[in-house]
Amino acid sequence: MRIAIIGLANSGKTTVFNALTGGNIETAAFSSGQIEPNLAMVKVPDERLDRLAELFKPRKITPADVQYVDVAGISSNTQQREGLPPALLNYISTADALLHVVRAFESEAVSHPAGSVDVARDVQALDMELAFSDLAIIERRLARLVSEINKMSARDKELRIAERDLLVRLQAALENDTPIRDIEIDEEEERMIRGYQFLTAKPLLVVLNIGEHQLDNPPSVTYEHRRSGVVTLAGQIEAELSQLEPEDAQAFMDDLGITETARNRVIRHSYDLLGLISFLTAGEDEVRAWPIRRNLPAVEAAGAIHSDIQRGFIRAEVVAYTDLIKAGSMVEARRVGAVRAEGKQYIVKDGDICHFLFNV
């Protein structure tokens, strides 16, 4: 899972990046013209792995990973439709989801590009920049299709006409302030445009970056789009928390009335937006979480571990995490009938502990 952290200048993106990753990146780095992004792999917190480790005493524990990509601030310039700079677009377009940091705090030390803080305005400004980038791609592609369609064979011509009609529909929606993620498209149409990596088609999490004085009364923003969400966090405080030892961090959280760290909250929302769950494997060698798409059948989930397991799939032995913890051991879970044999089409559920039998 790769998530790009985007936002307008001085929104606190890098501070949020530090909060999520436990990093200590200079927050003014991008102001000096830095183009290369800040990257960090983060282990997804999962208390279930710790409980399973108590039962199986494995040699290692492997949580799921998420990569955060902190890119340069995006300039709001709604008078142009040229799209984002190519280098910046390359980093954002390869992400699975976008995390849009919006500044919601006032600061005498850091000026706001627009002169004052306005959450709704800044959300709309960045949405427009993403839309302009998608529109630029669509317009270039349509220009090529118009010149090429009449030169194609009948079969290719039919496919390209379908693509053209879809792009025209997407173009009209974007020009009416509707992101692509809000548009109903079928599986064939989704495959048709997958390679374009449209930014407004990606799941998007709006993160309202607040100050300490706003903890008890955070601002709110309405963002009613599909595969989107809104969370609030105090970036500076969370970044400081990430640098503390666990005991000191807990004491600090207790003083401020914070019950959950930003990392946990943002990752949980990101999982939901991407339609992901985690199934688990457990044994003496390793306890591990495997992220997969929701509603995935067992045979495809097996492929997350290795393609050979998917190819030679026989069956899956499955026990729900809660049932195993209640039983206290795999032996007892088998005795009480909590371990089930499931076939290829079984839909794997979050927290399922799976053992795949295969033959290749």
N, C-alpha and C positions, 0 to 999 in steps of 0.2 A: 504494500500500500504506500503510494507516494503522494504526498500532499504539498502543494505549493502555497506558501504564505504570501499573499499579495496585499496591497493597500496603497493609499496615497502617501506622499512624502509626510514625514513626521507623525505617522499614525501609530508608531510603536511596534512595527512588525518585528524588528530584530529583538526587541525586549520580549515579545511574546514567544519568538523562536527560542530565546534563552530559557524562558519559563518552561516550555514544553520539552526541551532537550537537556536541561541542566547545563547548558553551555555558558560561556562567558565572552561572547562576541562583542566587540566594540560597537555600540549602538549608532555611532556616527559614521560607520565604515562606508556606507553607500553614498554619503554626501561628497566624498572625494572622487567620485566617478567610478567606483568599483562596478564591474559588470558581472564577474563570476559570482554565483550565488553561494550562500552558506548552506552546507548540507550536514545532516546528522541522522543517524539511524537510532531509533528509540525502541526499547523493549516495551511492548504493550502490557501494562499491569493486569494481572489476572490472579486473583486470590485462590482460584480453584487449583492452580498449579502447585501452590504451597501446600494445600491440603492433600493433594495426591502424592506429593513428595513425602509427606509424613507416613503415608500408607506403603509406598513402594520403595522408599529409600534409594532413589535412582542415582546413577553416577553423574547425571547432569540434568538441568532443567532448562528448557528452551521455550521462552515465550514467543509470541508472534512479533514481527517487526513492523515498524512504520517509519518511513523516511520523510523528514520535513525538509523542504527546499525554501529558503528565505531569499527572495529575489529583490532586485532594486525597486524602489518606489515608482509607481506609475503616475505620470503627469496627466492631470485632467485638462484636456484640450478638445472640447466638444465642437470646435469649429472645423475640425479636419476629420476625414474618414480614411486615413491612410493605414489604420491599424497600429498595433504595437511594434516597436523596433524588433527586427528579426531575432537578435540574440535573446532578448527577453521573452519573445513569443515561443522560442524553442524550449526554454526551461518550463514555461507554464503549460504548454500544450501537451507535454509528455506526462503530466501529473494525472492521477486518478481522480483527484478532487481538489477544490480550491478553498483556502481558508482566508477570508477577506477580513483583515483587521481594520476596524473603524475607530478613529479616535473619538472618545466621549469625555475626555478630561480636559480641563483648562490648565494651562501652565504658563507662568511668566518666564520660565527658563527656555521654553520651546515654543516658538511661534507657529501658528497654523497657516498653511499656504493661502487659505482664503480669508485670513484675518480673524475668523471666529470659528468656534466649534459648532457644527450643525450635522448631527448624525444622519438624518434623512437625506440631506443634500449630498453628503459624501458617499453614501451607499448608492444613490442614483448616479453620481458622477462616475464611479468606477464601473457600475453596470453598463453605462453608455460606452466607456472605453472598451470593455469586453465585446459589446455588440458591434462597435465599429470595426474591431479586429475581425470578427466573423463575417461582417458585411464585405470587408475588403477581399477576403478569401472567396466568398461567393461571387462577387462581381468579376474577379479575375477568371474564375472557372467558367462562369456563364459566357464570358467573351470568347473563350476558347471553344466551348461547346457549339456556340452559334456558327463559328467558322468551320468546324469540323464535321458536324452532323451530316450534312449533305454529301460528304465524301466517304461515308462509312457503308459497310455492308448492311443488309436488311436487319440481321440479328443485332449487330452492334448499334445500329441506328435506333432500334427499339429501346435498348438499355439506356443509351445516352439521352433519349427523349424523356424517359422516366426520371433519370437523374436531373435533367434540366427542370422538369416540372416540379420536382421536390425542392430543388434549390430556390426556385422562384417563390414557392410557398414559404420557405424559411426566410427568405429575404423580406417578404411582405410582413411576416410576423416581427422580425427584428426592427423593421422601420416603424412598427407600432408598439415598440417597447416591450415586446414579449420575447423572453429568452427561449432558446431552442429546447431547453429541458421541459418547458411547459407545453410543448407541441406534441400531439398524439401522432406517433409514427409507428408503423409495424416493423416486424423483425427484418424483412427484406429491405425496407427503407433505412433502417438503422445500419445494416451492413453496408449499404450504398454510400453512406456519409461517414462511416467510422474512421476512415483514413484522414479526414480533414481535421480531426481533433478540435472541433469547435469549442471555444471556451465557454459559451453560454449553455452548452449541452452538459457540462460537467456538474456533478453535485457541488454545492457551495454552502459553506458554513460562515455566517456573518459573526465575527467576534467583536463585541463592543468592549474596547479597552478603556476601563474606568480608573479613576484615582481612588485613593484610600478613603477619602471623605464620602465617596459615593457607594461604599459597600452596603450600607443599610438602606439606601434609596437609589438603586441603579436606574439609569434611563431605560426606556423601552423603545423598540422599533418594530413596526409591522413589516414582515417580509414574506408574503404569501405566494411562494412559488414552489413547484414540485421539486423534490430532492434537494431541499434547502432547509436551513435552520438558523437559529440565532442563539448564541450563548454570551454571557457576560463574564468578564474576568478582569482582575486588577493586575495588569501585566507587570508593573514594577514590583509589586509585592510578591507575586508568584515567582518572578525571576530570582528575587532574594531568597525565597523559600527553597528553591531548587539547589541553592548553594550550601544549605545548612545540613547538619547531621540530622537523622530522623527524629531523635528526641527533641532537639532544639526546634526543628521545623514544626513538630506537633504542638509544642508550647506556644510558638508564635501564632499558629493557626487558632489555638484555643483563645488567645488574647484578642484576636481580631474577629472571632466568631466564624471562621472559615471551616467548613466541615469536609470539603473535598478539594483536592488539588486540581489545578487547571488541566494538567496532563490527562488525568483520568476522565474528566468531563468532556474535553475536546475529542479524545480518542473514541469515547463511547458514541458521541454524536457522529463522528466521522464514520464509524462502523455502520451506524444506522443509515446514513445517507448513501453509502456505497452498497448497501444491501448485503453486508457481510455478517457472518457468524464465525465462531471458532468451534471446531470439534477437537477432541483431545486424544492423545495416545499415551499410554502409561505402562511402564515396566521397570525392571531393574536397571536397564541401560539408560533410559531416558523418559522423562515426562515432558510432553510437548503440546503446544497449541498450534493448530493449523487453520489459518483463515481461509474461508471459502465463501462463495456466493450463497445467499439464502435460497432455499428450495432446490438444492443440488442433490441428485440421486447418488446413492452410495458408490456406484461404479465410477462416477466422475470425481467424487470426493477422494476416492482412493488414488486418483491420478495426481492429487496435490502432493502426495508422498513420493510416488514414483510412477512413471508411465508403465512400467512392467506390471505393477500391481493392478492398474486399471485394465491392461490388456489381458491378464490372466485371472481376472476376478472370479472367485468361486462364491464366496459369501462374506458377510461382515458379522462379527460378533459384537453386539452393541449393548452398553449399559448406560443409563442416564447418570450424570454426575451425582445428582441428589440421591438416587437409589444406591449408588456405590458407597457414598459417605454414610448413609443410614445403615447399610449392611456392615460397614467397618472393614471389609476385605473382599477381594474378588472371589475367594472361595465361598464366603458366606453369601455373596450376591448370586453366585451360581446355585447355591443350595436353595435359596428362596425364590428362584426363578426370575431374578431381575435381569439376567443376561439373556439376550435374545439373538437368534440367528435371523439375519435379514438378507434379502436378495438385492439384485442390482438396482431395482427401482425404488428402494426404500429412501425416503427423503431424510437426509441427515439433519439433526436438530442441534441448536446451540448447546454445548456442554455434553454432547454424546461422547462417550469414551469408546473408541472403535478399535477393533483388531481385525484386519483384513486377511482372509485366506485366499491365496492365489496360486496358480500354476502356470509357468511359462517354460 
